[in-house]
Amino acid sequence: MGMIKIFMFCFMLTAVLFSLIYVPTKLTMPISSFRPIMNYLNIQKTNKTSYPTTFAYLISASKGDTVKLKRLVRALYHPGNYYLIHLDHGAPAWEHRDIAKFVASDQVFSQVGNVWIVKKPNLVTYRGPTMLATTLHAMAILLRTCKWDWFINLSASDYPLVTQDDLIHAFSDLPRNLNFIQHSGRLGWKLNKRAKPIIIDPALYSHNKSEIWWVIKQRTLPTAFKLYTGSAWTILSRSFAEYCIVGWDNLPRTLLLYYTNFVSSPEGYFQTLTCNSEDYRNTT
């Protein structure tokens, strides 16, 4: 009887240890699912050196931006960070192949394994909500894929003014819940040009590239929350990114629905969300 108890205890202990090792590996989607259809990338997991701060970058590019995109990735690259490239679905196939080859052929990228391409890119309309949807899509991928402290969204036209080592050093002693969002509650001219007009982004339901559509009728200002505006380019904490994606209250989803018909929604969504959230209004 004693031998049976010992056997059962050993079996249960082994099962628990196995679950702790096996289950977490199933909760994270493999990196290969984010690769382009072309099997150019051969990302291998390596033990990365620990850095005091880690950034996750979304770099967005459109048709004709491949040269600028490569330049920016080279300038931004640091083995301690993560980089997700989104090339507009509307870009020609050869540009998608060119970027995939660029990432796959770089020995450092392949060895460290921290540069990825969105496998199924979105069709993005200038000033439309699909720009915001692409940013949230990237956040979700990066949250599920790797550990980082801050999320930074950039376009291929951007270029850094400081080195990544300097940026890492500057952020190393900062509280990890800080968000760097340029924002203002004074809408000014945007009140009539952005807040009241109603637009429709055809890219939400069509693969054909076109401009946003303007609805004749306008809407009144919301009373359930206050609108804020600012720059579309931000540095967001991991905690706030998680709030945007999984939102433990309904504010992120409510605002996302509201900003679906808002002109240049990336210039208002994150500002309005942080400033109306009790948890994050003092983190910007």
C-alpha positions, 0 to 999 in steps of 0.5 A: 500500500505504501509503494502505491502511494509513493508511485501515485505521488511521483506520478502526480508530481511528474504530471504537474511539472510536465504541465508547467513546461508544456502548457506555456509553450502552447499559449504562444503562437510560433513565430513562423505564423507571422512569416510571409507566405514565401518561405524566406525566413529562417528564424532561430531562437537564441539566448539574447543578452539581457538589456535594461529596457526593451522596445517593440517596434511597428514599422509601417510602409506603403507602396514605394517605401521599400528603400526607406523601410530598409534604411530605417530598419538598419538604423533602428536595429538593436539585438535587444529590441523587436521589430515587426514590419507591416507592408501595405497589402496594396503594395505590389507583390515584388515589393513584398518579396523584396522585403521578405528577402531583405529580412531573410538574407541578413545574417544578424536578423536570422541569428538573433531572430527579432525582425519579423514581417506581418504575414497577412498585411492589411489594406491601409487607407490614409486618414482611415481607421485601418491605420489604427487597426494595423497598429492594434494588430501589431500590438497583439502580435508583439504581445503574444510573441515576445517580452518588451517594455514599450511599443513604438510605431513608426512609418518608413519615412521616419529616421532616428535622431538618437542611437538605440543604446542611448534610448535604452539608457534613457528609459532604463530608470523610468517607471514601466507604466509611463506612456509618451503620447502628445495630447490635448483636450483643445480640439480647435479646428479639429472640432469641425474637421475631425470630430463632427464629420462621419467617414467610411473607410472602404478598406474595411470591407474591400481589397480595392484601394480608394480614399475615405468616403465622407457622409453628408450628415454630421454627428454631435460631440460625445457626452459619454467621454471627452475627446482628445487629440494629438500625434499618431506616433506614440510610445506606449507601455506594455501594460497600456498595450494589453489594456488596448487589446484585452481591455478589462473594462469596455472603454477600449472597445467602445472608443474603437467603434466610435473612431471607426467613422472618425477622420484620422482616428490614430490621432485621437484614439490612444489620446482619448483612451488614456485620458478617459481611463481611470487607470491610465489618465495619469501615465502620460 
